[in-house]
Amino acid sequence: MPKASVKRQIAREKQKLIDFVLDIEKYPEFIPFCIDSKVHERNDKKDEIAIIADLTIGKKPFVDTYKSDVRFKKKDDLIHVTNLGGPLKHLENNWKFVQKENFTEVHFDVDFEIKNKFLDMIMAKSFEFGLSKIADAFQKKAESL
């Protein structure tokens, strides 16, 4: 089960970065291997934003869609994501945003397992590289906001 953490310092205000991460429908514009995204529902409550969304990821012929439950805990500046369906046996990731003087520190942790053991083994070997490319794409796009 691949696990990894990434920390980045981005010269943008915290709320702008949170809104950016929650704008799931724009992911295909800049995330490598993200082909499509769809938000099924979004509920903005006093202390939490709850989103149910699909992401279609891969590179032909290996393309699949997974459904996620995305929860933004407003008082903690934390986005927690778990899988609801698709090729993942397990997914848990967290985004934590910490405002500093002239930048925001973004912490991203991910832990997942693919149902297909063969694909899970392949992903485990290239996971660090892929995560770094995705983090780079998020940072580059965020800095252009």
VOGU-3710 file (C-alpha; in Angstrom, 3 decimals, decimal comma):
1> mpkasvkrqi> 0,000/0,000/0,000  1,850/3,165/-1,161  2,106/5,987/1,375  3,838/9,310/0,985  3,925/12,888/2,219  4,765/16,100/0,434  5,259/19,566/1,908  5,350/22,702/-0,212  5,625/26,410/0,498  3,412/28,370/-1,868
11> arekqklidf> 3,365/32,161/-2,077  -0,425/32,435/-1,916  -2,895/33,021/0,896  -4,293/29,965/2,637  -7,963/30,420/1,668  -7,102/30,854/-2,010  -5,223/27,524/-1,942  -8,050/25,754/-0,119  -10,560/26,998/-2,702  -8,175/25,897/-5,447
21> vldiekypef> -7,890/22,328/-4,097  -11,674/22,121/-3,665  -12,209/23,159/-7,314  -12,061/19,507/-8,385  -13,651/20,048/-11,789  -10,543/21,948/-12,936  -8,101/19,121/-12,147  -7,963/17,777/-15,742  -6,589/21,164/-16,856  -3,295/20,704/-15,019
31> ipfcidskvh> -2,892/17,367/-13,211  -0,893/14,735/-15,088  -2,982/11,670/-16,016  -6,250/13,241/-14,828  -8,568/12,832/-17,796  -11,910/13,944/-16,339  -13,589/15,036/-13,121  -17,177/15,420/-12,027  -18,690/16,787/-8,827  -21,910/14,931/-7,986
41> erndkkdeia> -22,803/16,952/-4,919  -21,420/19,763/-2,817  -22,830/20,798/0,560  -21,441/23,895/2,250  -22,253/23,780/5,951  -21,197/26,033/8,804  -18,161/23,970/9,835  -17,583/21,730/6,799  -17,779/21,507/3,025  -18,692/18,008/1,823
51> iiadltigkk> -18,121/16,987/-1,801  -18,782/13,724/-3,629  -16,762/13,613/-6,840  -15,368/11,320/-9,526  -11,866/11,498/-10,979  -10,949/9,617/-14,127  -7,236/8,929/-14,168  -4,753/6,950/-16,200  -3,239/6,643/-19,604  -4,803/4,469/-22,286
61> pfvdtyksdv> -5,366/1,571/-22,073  -5,205/1,879/-18,255  -7,996/4,361/-17,482  -10,333/4,148/-14,508  -12,732/6,305/-12,515  -12,946/6,444/-8,758  -15,461/8,170/-6,526  -14,293/10,166/-3,509  -15,770/11,695/-0,389  -14,016/15,040/0,145
71> rfkkkddlih> -14,462/16,830/3,484  -13,060/20,270/4,255  -12,964/20,878/8,006  -13,066/24,673/8,163  -11,773/25,194/11,703  -8,798/22,854/11,118  -7,919/24,029/7,560  -7,872/20,331/6,651  -9,214/18,525/3,593  -9,739/14,791/4,156
81> vtnlggplkh> -10,430/12,471/1,202  -11,570/8,828/1,209  -12,678/6,572/-1,632  -16,258/5,467/-2,151  -15,812/3,247/-5,182  -13,777/2,377/-8,234  -10,420/0,626/-8,617  -9,145/1,606/-5,169  -9,407/-0,786/-2,268  -8,350/2,019/0,049
91> lennwkfvqk> -7,692/5,742/-0,269  -7,023/8,278/2,398  -5,383/11,611/1,818  -5,131/14,811/3,762  -4,344/18,378/2,806  -3,312/20,663/5,675  -2,830/24,407/5,116  -0,768/26,581/7,469  -0,567/30,314/6,805  2,898/31,766/7,372
101> enftevhfdv> 4,024/35,384/7,000  4,240/35,579/3,200  3,339/32,036/2,063  1,198/29,030/2,929  2,733/25,742/3,940  0,795/22,909/2,318  1,108/19,381/3,699  -0,246/16,534/1,568  -0,347/12,928/2,814  -1,651/10,047/0,727
111> dfeiknkfld> -2,195/6,368/1,460  -3,882/4,097/-1,072  -4,207/0,551/-2,336  -5,487/-0,562/-5,745  -7,817/-3,584/-5,809  -5,810/-5,181/-8,640  -2,672/-6,538/-6,905  -0,580/-6,428/-10,100  -1,395/-2,763/-10,745  -0,864/-2,002/-7,061
121> mimaksfefg> 2,682/-3,433/-7,299  3,420/-1,370/-10,410  2,056/1,808/-8,799  4,084/1,245/-5,637  7,305/1,302/-7,689  6,554/4,570/-9,522  4,467/6,240/-6,826  7,051/8,680/-5,438  7,844/9,975/-8,928  4,156/10,339/-9,810
131> lskiadafqk> 3,303/12,100/-6,566  6,161/14,539/-7,075  4,897/15,359/-10,596  1,356/15,918/-9,281  2,620/18,120/-6,425  4,706/20,113/-8,927  1,631/20,592/-11,145  -0,498/21,772/-8,195  2,203/24,194/-7,063  2,822/25,604/-10,540
141> kaesl> -0,911/26,170/-11,138  -1,445/27,603/-7,625  1,383/30,081/-8,067  -0,224/31,313/-11,295  -3,562/32,131/-9,576
//
